[in-house]
Amino acid sequence: MSKSTIQVDDDYEAWFRRKVEAGRTALRDGRVSSNEEIEARFAAKREELLRRLDESSA
């Protein structure tokens, strides 16, 4: 394996560990949403976007 490949692997590993730790911290702090909450939030965004598109084409 080349040095640049090893560096990329090390960089990715460090990035991945930071992301996992950030997720664990968010979970401990209660900064999480259920799948149902996310689905509802994006359904509302889709409806709003479709409404605005409909209004702009009228």
N, C-alpha and C positions, 0 to 999 in steps of 0.2 A: 504494500500500500504506500502511496506517495505521501510526502509530508503535507501537501495541500489537502489531500483527502482526509488525513488524520485530523488536520486543523478544522476542516468542515464538520467532521464527526464530533469533535470536541465542542465546537461552537453550537451545533444543533443540540447536543446533550445538555449544555448549559442553558440554552434557551428553553428547552423542554422542561427542565427542572424548575426554572423560574415560573413557567406557565402553570405547572402542577401546583407549586407552592402558592401562587396567587389564587388558584381555584380553591385550595384548601383553606386559605385565609378568608376568602369570601364566604365559604360555607360556614366556618366558625363564627363569622361576624353576622350571619343571617342575610347576607346579600346574595340571595339566590331566588330563582323563580321556578315554579313548576312548569312542566311541559304544557299543561292546560293554560296557564297564564300567558306563556309565550305564544301559543296558538291563538288565543283570543286577541292578544295585542296585535299580531300580524294580520288576523282576519279583519280587525277594525281598520288597520292601515290600508289593506287591499280595498275594502269597501269605500273608504274615503277617496282613494286614488281613482277608482272606477266612477264614483260620483263626479269628481272633478273633470275627468275625461269626458263623461257624458255631457256635462254642462258646457264644456268648451267646444263640443261638436254641434251643439244645438243652435 
